[in-house]
Amino acid sequence: EQLIAHCTVPFGTVPIYQVIEKRSVEDINEKIILEVIEKQAKQGVDFFTIHAGLLKEHLPLLEKRVAGIVSRGGALLAKWMLHHNRQNLMYEMFDDLCDIMLEYDVCFSLGDGLRPGAIADATDEAQLAELRTLGELTARAQEKGCQVMVEGPGHVPFNQIEYNMKIQQEICHGAPFYVLGPLVTDLGAGYDHITSAIGGTAAAYYGASFLCYVTPREHLGLPNLDDVRAGVVASKIAAHAGDVARGLKGAADRDKKLSIARANLDWKVHLE
C-alpha cells in the first residue's frame, strides 16, 4: 500500500511471492492463490506477473540447458508440479484468474518461467514451448476482455533478438512484449546495465513495448540506490534510442529540441 501510494506509474507485482511468504511452495493451492491475487487487486496493483505458461510437459526440455530455470516464479511452480505430479495450477485455474483481472481492471503480465538465463539456452525448445502456451493464454484472456502483455527472454545474442521479437508477435496475437533486457552476453557481470541496454535498443527497434531495466548488480546481489539509478537511466536511453530508430515522431522531436538546446549552450560557453 505504501509503494502504490508513492508510485506515479503503473505498479506490478508477482503474487506467488506473497503466496509463499508464510508457507512452503508445496503447500500452496488454488484457494490461497486466488485470495492473495484478489487482495492485491483490491489494493490497486496494475499488473500481475502470472507464470501460467510453464507446463509439466515442458520440464523434460530443460535437461540440455546450461542454466536451467532462472525465473524464481518458474522455479517455484516447477517444484510444485514435481512434488504433486500435477499440471501447473496457474494454468488450470486461468479462467478464474481472468475473472479477477477483469473485475479489478488488472493487466496480465504473462510470465516467462522458462526464459533463458544464459546465451547457450537462448531461443531453445523450452523457451519456445512456453511461448506457444503463452500465445494460447493470451487469446483466452483477450476473449474474456482482459488486458494482456507477455514477458520475454533475458539472455539473447544480438543476432537472435529480431527473431524473438517477431515470433512473439506472431504467436501471441500482437500482445505487447515485455523483455528482461535482453542481455546480449553472459560476460557483463558488474556491467549488465550496459549489456541489457544494447539488447534493449535492438528489442525496442524490432517491436518490444516494455523494457525491464537491469542494474550493474544483476547476477551479483541486490542493488543499492546508485545501482537502480544507473540501471533505469541505461534502460531509458535504450528505449528512447529504439523509438528514434523506429521514427516515432515524439522521440525524434525530443532529440531535436535537446540538440538545439545543447548547441545554444555550447555557443554561449564558446562566447564566454
HUQUI-V800645 format. One record per backbone hydrogen bond with DSSP energy under -0.5 kcal/mol. CO is the residue of the C=O (numbers start at 1). NH is the residue of the N-H. E is the energy in kcal/mol with one decimal. If there is no record, write none. Layout:
BEGIN
CO_NH_E ; CO_NH_E
END
This chain:
BEGIN
1_5_-2.1 ; 2_6_-1.2 ; 3_7_-0.9 ; 4_7_-0.5 ; 11_46_-2.7 ; 11_47_-1.5 ; 13_15_-0.6 ; 13_49_-2.6 ; 14_17_-2.2 ; 14_18_-0.5 ; 15_18_-0.8 ; 15_19_-2.0 ; 16_20_-1.7 ; 18_21_-1.3 ; 20_23_-0.6 ; 24_27_-1.6 ; 25_28_-1.3 ; 29_33_-2.0 ; 30_34_-2.6 ; 31_35_-2.1 ; 32_36_-2.2 ; 33_37_-2.5 ; 34_38_-2.5 ; 35_39_-2.1 ; 36_40_-2.5 ; 37_41_-2.3 ; 38_42_-2.4 ; 39_43_-1.4 ; 40_44_-0.7 ; 40_45_-1.8 ; 41_44_-1.0 ; 46_107_-2.9 ; 47_13_-1.8 ; 48_50_-0.7 ; 48_109_-2.8 ; 49_51_-0.5 ; 50_52_-1.7 ; 50_111_-1.7 ; 53_55_-0.8 ; 55_58_-1.5 ; 55_59_-0.6 ; 56_59_-1.0 ; 58_61_-1.5 ; 59_62_-1.9 ; 60_63_-1.3 ; 62_65_-1.9 ; 68_70_-0.6 ; 71_75_-2.6 ; 72_76_-2.4 ; 73_77_-2.1 ; 74_78_-2.2 ; 75_79_-2.2 ; 76_80_-2.0 ; 77_81_-2.5 ; 78_82_-2.3 ; 79_83_-2.3 ; 80_84_-2.4 ; 81_85_-1.7 ; 81_86_-1.0 ; 88_91_-0.5 ; 88_92_-2.0 ; 89_93_-1.9 ; 91_94_-1.2 ; 93_97_-1.9 ; 94_98_-2.4 ; 95_99_-1.6 ; 96_100_-1.5 ; 97_101_-2.6 ; 98_102_-2.6 ; 99_103_-2.1 ; 100_104_-2.2 ; 101_105_-0.5 ; 101_106_-2.4 ; 102_105_-0.6 ; 107_48_-2.0 ; 108_149_-2.3 ; 109_50_-1.5 ; 109_111_-0.5 ; 110_151_-2.7 ; 111_113_-1.1 ; 112_115_-1.7 ; 113_71_-0.6 ; 115_70_-0.6 ; 116_154_-0.6 ; 116_155_-2.0 ; 118_121_-1.6 ; 119_122_-1.4 ; 121_124_-1.2 ; 124_128_-2.2 ; 125_129_-2.5 ; 126_130_-2.1 ; 127_131_-2.1 ; 128_132_-2.1 ; 129_133_-1.5 ; 130_134_-2.5 ; 131_135_-1.9 ; 132_136_-1.6 ; 133_137_-2.5 ; 134_138_-2.5 ; 135_139_-1.9 ; 136_140_-2.0 ; 137_141_-2.7 ; 138_142_-2.7 ; 139_143_-2.3 ; 140_144_-1.1 ; 141_146_-2.6 ; 142_145_-1.4 ; 147_108_-2.8 ; 148_176_-0.6 ; 149_110_-2.6 ; 150_178_-3.4 ; 152_180_-0.7 ; 153_180_-0.9 ; 154_156_-0.7 ; 154_182_-0.7 ; 154_183_-3.8 ; 157_160_-2.3 ; 157_161_-0.6 ; 158_161_-1.2 ; 160_164_-2.1 ; 161_165_-2.4 ; 162_166_-2.2 ; 163_167_-2.9 ; 164_168_-1.5 ; 165_169_-1.6 ; 166_170_-1.9 ; 167_171_-2.6 ; 168_172_-3.1 ; 169_174_-1.9 ; 170_173_-0.7 ; 172_175_-1.9 ; 176_150_-2.8 ; 177_179_-0.6 ; 177_209_-2.0 ; 177_210_-1.7 ; 178_152_-3.4 ; 179_181_-1.4 ; 179_212_-2.9 ; 180_182_-0.6 ; 183_156_-2.4 ; 188_191_-3.5 ; 191_194_-1.9 ; 191_195_-1.3 ; 192_196_-1.9 ; 193_197_-1.0 ; 194_198_-2.1 ; 195_184_-0.9 ; 195_199_-1.7 ; 196_200_-3.1 ; 197_201_-2.1 ; 198_202_-1.5 ; 199_203_-2.8 ; 200_204_-2.7 ; 201_205_-2.1 ; 202_206_-2.2 ; 203_208_-2.9 ; 204_207_-0.9 ; 210_179_-2.2 ; 210_212_-0.5 ; 211_213_-0.6 ; 215_218_-1.7 ; 216_190_-0.6 ; 217_220_-2.7 ; 217_221_-2.0 ; 218_190_-0.6 ; 224_228_-2.3 ; 225_229_-2.4 ; 226_230_-2.5 ; 227_231_-2.5 ; 228_232_-2.8 ; 229_233_-2.6 ; 230_234_-2.2 ; 231_235_-2.1 ; 232_236_-2.6 ; 233_237_-2.3 ; 234_238_-2.1 ; 235_239_-2.7 ; 236_240_-2.5 ; 237_241_-2.8 ; 238_242_-2.3 ; 239_243_-2.1 ; 240_244_-2.6 ; 241_245_-2.3 ; 242_246_-1.6 ; 243_248_-2.2 ; 244_247_-1.4 ; 248_252_-2.2 ; 249_253_-2.9 ; 250_254_-1.9 ; 251_255_-2.1 ; 252_256_-2.2 ; 253_257_-2.3 ; 254_258_-2.2 ; 255_259_-2.4 ; 256_260_-2.3 ; 257_261_-2.4 ; 258_262_-2.6 ; 259_263_-2.4 ; 260_264_-2.5 ; 261_265_-2.1 ; 262_266_-2.9 ; 263_267_-2.4 ; 264_268_-2.1 ; 265_269_-2.5 ; 266_270_-2.3 ; 267_271_-2.2 ; 268_272_-2.2
END
